[in-house]
Amino acid sequence: MRIALLSSLILATLCTSQAQASSDDFCAPTWKLYSHRLDGCSNLPFLSPGNDSRINLRLLMADQGSLALVPRALTKDDLSLGFGPVPFPTYRLRPLDPADEHDGDSAKASLSPAATELNSRLQALGISRDNQKTAGDNFIEGEGSRCRSNSDASALAFVAQLDNPQLSPADRQALAQARIKLLGACSWEANPLTDLLPANLASAPARDLASYLQASVQFYDGHFDDATRGFTSLKDNALPWLAETATYMLARTALNQAQQSALDEWGTVNLKLVDKSALQQAGAGFDAYLKTYPQGLYAVSAKGLIRRVHWLQGDTRTLADDYGQQLTRRSDNSDDKRQDDLVAEIDYKLLDNPDADIRVPLLLAVRDLMDMRKDPSSRLTREALTQHKALFSEQPALYDYLQAAFILFVEQQPATALKQLPTQIPAQLDYLAFSQQTLRGLAMQAQQDWKGATQLWLQLLPLAKQPLQREQLELALAYTYERSGQLAKVFAADSPIESAQVRAILLRHVASPELLRQQARQADSLEERNTAYFVLLYKSLTRGRYAAFTEDLHSVNQGLDTSQGKGVLSNDNIGNYLGYIYADGPSLQVFNWNGQGEAGESANYTCPGIAETAATLQKNPKSPSGLLCLAEFIRLNNFDQMPLDTKPEADRLGGTPDQFPGSTYSRLDSYQQVIDNPKASRDERAFALYRGIYCYASSGNNRCGGKGVEPDVRKAWFRQLKTKLGDTQWAQSLRYYW
């Protein structure tokens, strides 16, 4: 049968770790709990220096009820990247953007409540909007601009004021049409702008509303002096909405005027270039607005913009206090966009500033954890941490945790860290209590107290009720069982370890033939049975256990894979379980190979099926034809970079020595054995030379595994092929060496 080449193979062991707390670039998980380096790909639900700072802040906010912690469901892309529930990338704790729920299908997207009501009011006035896109919607998430407020919501607020008996029907329609036309942009030329604004309005309220539109246009257009004059003329207006909105917009105009010279073309702020006088006016303006309208329409926005004033002033102490007040706002809604935006704002404007003066315990705890990281070198010292103690007077348990974390991650004294942590396990585990117990377990593991760590993880399992806690404990327990030589307990019938990804990692990197055979025949899930069978067959074949391969292949074909029926190899895709990411990966069907090569290849080598090839190698492990056909099986299935042959680092799950006998296979070794074998036929030696040289096409890098050979050796191979074996099809097919 024809074997399809696999494409886009990326090993699951590769991982791009971010250098910044707010980076969400492509990455894959690191399967371990202990980390004192930032890895935003591999966050865990306990307070760790290795977590993204936003994750640690969310955990603390979840404990005090200011932002519920509800992870997104795993997607197909998450699974393709090798993720399970934990570790998790930073984005999995952000609320899902409603636009993303439709997978880009705009036909399924619904209008916002503001847009729906706006359209209804416009229809009542005889105005059709024609699905116009608003200027405020033309920004990516996180991009700041004053034009964001030129939106359906702000247009609705204006149109709602037209329901006024002092306005004539003609005035209402003219003003509404003008506001809707203004939604499409945030900058205008003078003449088009004149055409947009209504004229010849009958009443004073209508003319005042038109003046507001003109001042708004000047604000969006960046003509702040003109906008200030316009809003000033309206701040004492008889219309309550107009007076309140003008008062708010005066402060907002001053704020934009203060920062206009400090923004570069990318929107980055240079605090040294801020207009201090305008900034002071902005702060006074927002204070005045909140004093007059403490529960006003723009109170939440004004408070947020006051934070921006403090940030532009470089007053990090007051800014931290501002955030501290916001963090006391309770919310049980995981989709609370304001609190989620607050997390991002705190991270960017405060936590990312190493010189920030932070006195708020929750924020200082997050900053201290960041400063415990080894890379870059830790800025937190024992003396500095001691000085922070007074700030945690109302949260002593949090300070004690920071001390223990410092001792474990920075000073690396696990025995001392244990003395700092509570031994009593509470009846309920919030994230701080869970972090305390996790740190205890990590300290035990650091001392190789595997028995103590195992007992602790098992004690915690029934208490793990908060999101992601149980999944972390499963990883911790599996890691402990692996390190203590008790791998079989992970796969015991009563094992609490259910994570498919955790179990698959151990099957592919550590499991013995006996354990693989056990799971191949009795695992609960089809994917795990197929994974175990694949690993068993692949490693037996490539590590010289040909008799075992033949026996296990026979078992599969006799129907011991009960899910598939007698005599049928599974065709289910198990690429993710074998360690492939962003690639389909192979199925068990590859072991039905009948020896045929790729259609259209000019230099095919005739082989029997893989079962006959294994039988040949069982009789003679040095058989040239057997070695060449085994190499063809590997080549045609693109197994040169098989994830099963890439061992995790020693401190990661699956990092202990492989209990499967034998060493990793490489095609280049097979070719070299045939080249050096005087008993090999001319065709066998010619094909080995041809394929051995081709291992380096066309970059000059070895794609076939093994130690590799120098260019001089490849040059000698090429000469040998072209001279002594020049009449073979392999010599005639090869034109270069690399």
Secondary structure, 3 states (H helix, E strand, C coil): CCCCCCCCCEECCCCCCCCCCCCCCCCCCCCCCCCCECCCCCECCCCCCCCCHHHHHHHHHHHHCCCCCCCCCCCHHHHHCCCCCCCECHHHHCCCCHHHHHCCCHHHCCCCHHHHHHHHHHHHCCCCCCCCCCHHHCCCCCCCCHHHHCCHHHHHHHHHCCCCCCCCHHHHHHHHHHHHHHCCCCCCCHHHHHHHCCCCCCCHHHHHHHHHHHHHHHHHHCCHHHHHHHHHCCCCCCCHHHHHHHHHHHHHHHHHHHHCCCECCCCCECHHHCCHHHHHHHHHHHHHHHHHCCCCCCHHHHHHHHHHHHHHHCCHHHHHHHHHHHHCCCCCCCCCHHHHHHHHHHHHHHHCCCCCCCCCHHHHHHHHHHCCCCECCCCCCHHHHHHCHHHHCCCHHHHHHHHHHHHHHHCCCHHHHHHHCCCCCCCCCCHHHHHHHHHHHHHHHHCCCHHHHHHHHHHHHHHCCCCCHHHHHHHHHHHHHHHCCCHHHHHCCCCCCCCHHHHHHHHHHCCCHHHHHHHHHHCCCHHHHHHHHHHHHHHHHHCCCHHHHHHHHHHHHHHHCCCCCCCCCCCCCCHHHHCEECCCCCCHHHHHCCCCCCCCCCCCCCCCCHHHHHHHHHHCCCCHHHHHHHHHHHHHCCHHHCHHHCCCCCCCCCCCCCCCCCCCCCHHHHHHHHHCCCCCCHHHHHHHHHHHHHCCCCCCCCCCCCCCCCHHHHHHHHHHHHHCCCCCHHHHHCCCCC
